[in-house]
Amino acid sequence: QKDASHNCWAFRTTTESRSSDDGEPTGTAGRPILSAIDNTGTVNAIVVVTRYFGGIKLGAGGLVRAYSRSATDCLMSAHRILDVAQTSLIVTLEAQLV
């Protein structure tokens, strides 16, 4: 988003996770988003929270609460898709007639 102050994000797969504060004070955006992903038991997902500065400074605690709440609300209302690992096998057997 062109006019956004910050586009902070986090993702979690079954093997790794990453997050970005995108210019917010360290640990006040990406980590709370990642915590929301973890606390809702979500995997294989990315969450981006876009913040527009409205003139009021929230402080570190306010930023953590805002990003955490936004991510949690989004994840709780999201449609979940069950991802079941599948493998196709072709089995050839030779039968011996008696």
GIWOKA-V501229 format. One record per pair of residues at least 6 apart in sequence whose C-alpha atoms are under 7 Angstrom apart, sorted by sequence separation. I is the first residue (numbers start at 1). J is the second residue. If there is no record, write none. Layout:
# GIWOKA-V501229
((I;J) (I;J))
This chain:
# GIWOKA-V501229
((11;17) (12;18) (21;27) (11;18) (21;28) (10;18) (11;19) (21;29) (10;19) (21;30) (9;19) (10;20) (20;30) (9;20) (19;30) (8;20) (19;31) (8;21) (8;22) (7;22) (19;34) (6;22) (6;23) (49;67) (10;30) (8;29) (9;30) (8;30) (49;71) (10;33) (11;34) (9;33) (10;34) (47;71) (14;43) (13;43) (14;44) (12;43) (13;44) (12;44) (13;45) (28;60) (32;64) (36;68) (12;45) (11;45) (12;46) (29;63) (33;67) (11;46) (28;63) (29;64) (32;67) (33;68) (36;71) (10;46) (11;47) (28;64) (32;68) (36;72) (10;47) (9;47) (10;48) (29;67) (33;71) (9;48) (8;48) (9;49) (7;48) (8;49) (7;49) (8;50) (7;50) (6;50) (7;51) (6;51) (4;50) (5;51) (6;52) (4;51) (5;52) (4;52) (5;53))
